[in-house]
Each structure stands twice: as structure tokens, then as C-alpha cells.
Amino acid sequence: MGQAAGDEGRKSGDSRLLSVSAAYGGDPSCIGAARHLAVGFFAERQAVHGLPVSERAMGMTQLGVSELVTNAVKYAPGPVVLDLRISDGAVRVSVWDSDPVLPDVAATDPPSA
């Protein structure tokens, strides 16, 4: 299943709070689609709003989106909702999945000798 909400998502008119959301079916193809949405979101903010976005911010956001959506697809089969917000110079990435149980913090892998 593909993206259920358009790349337009919802956007706020407040220049201090810009956002976009998209819903996906939960199959592995949504991981790339979510990364694509993040890139498009930043590109539009730069072009339309003149908001500067560093390569570092773009890369870190893409990595975060990829990791969070991958975990949702892997551990909670079903719909996934991605929300990206820029507020006061910070980026917030939120991912909702269908699992009603919050994830546990896993122990880190021991260093290999």
C-alpha cells in the first residue's frame, strides 16, 4: 500500500511553525517515501519560505525518518503516520504506528573484542 495522504500534508500559516504529515500503509516501500517527503518538505521551505536548511540538518532528519519508519514497519505492521515540524529553528520528527504498546529500550550491543 502506498502513501494515503498527499505530499501536501497539512501546513500551518504561522511562520514559526511549519509542518507536513503523511500516512502510509506500513509496507517497506513507505521508508523511501517518508525520506522523499522529508527532502521535499525542506526543499519547499527553502524555495517558498526562504528558510535556510543545512546539509547536516537535512541528512540527520533523513536518517531519523528512515530509522523511525523502518522500526515502525519492522515491529508494528500496519499503518504508519509521519509528522515533520519546524518550530523555532528545530526539526521535530514524529512517527505513529499501530502497536498499542510503547517500545522497550533495548540494551546496547557489547563491544566486540
Buried (B, 14 or more C-beta within 10 A) or exposed (E): EEBEBEEEBEBEEEEEEBBBBBBBBBEEBBBEBBBBBBBBBBEBBEEEEEBEBEEEBBEEBBEBBBEBBBBBBEEBBEBBBBBBBBEEEEBEBEBBBEEEEEEEEEEEEEEEE
